[in-house]
Amino acid sequence: MTDDEPNERAIRVWFRLLRLQSRIQSTVAEHLRAIDLSVPQCDVLTTLTEAEGISQQELAQRLYVTKGNISGLLDRLERAALVERRSTAVDRRQYAIYLTAAGRAAADQAIAVQHELIAATFGKLTTNDLAAFEALLIAARDQVRAYREREKAGRARVASG
């Protein structure tokens, strides 16, 4: 094994993971289009099944998008009668987001679509392979988080220096 081989393997695995994520995303998008939903709409609806009544800001944070992005998305979902904004008792200018009956049905359908895709793909892997894959994903996630924290700390040092 040469000194470059681990780095070459890391590069190869990195790009395989990116391509896998892209293939998964396009497959999910294709199946969601069949039920008249986009991936971002599905993300909102399924998140609301777990945390109905949250604010737009909380929803944006959970989905890792800007408040502006979520606002336009909610406008479209509200026009489609899938969600509704309700003023909060504390501050009439702030809204809590709720699913309508149609929104809950769409969310349930989207969840079923994803469960079918999972069963047809990852569900075909052995329990041991899934456990190993999950452990590797967690380790990779932790490395990316640590990298981001180091970058953030470096930027803070530069800004204060």
TAHUGI-V921044 format. One record per pair of residues at least 24 apart in sequence whose ideal C-beta (glycine too) atoms are under 6 Angstrom apart, sorted by the first residue. I is the first residue (numbers start at 1). J is the second residue. Records with the same first field share a line. If there is no record, write none. Layout:
# TAHUGI-V921044
I: J / J
This chain:
# TAHUGI-V921044
31: 113
35: 109
37: 110
40: 73
42: 110
45: 103 / 106 / 107
46: 107 / 111
48: 99
49: 107
52: 98 / 99
53: 96
59: 97
82: 106
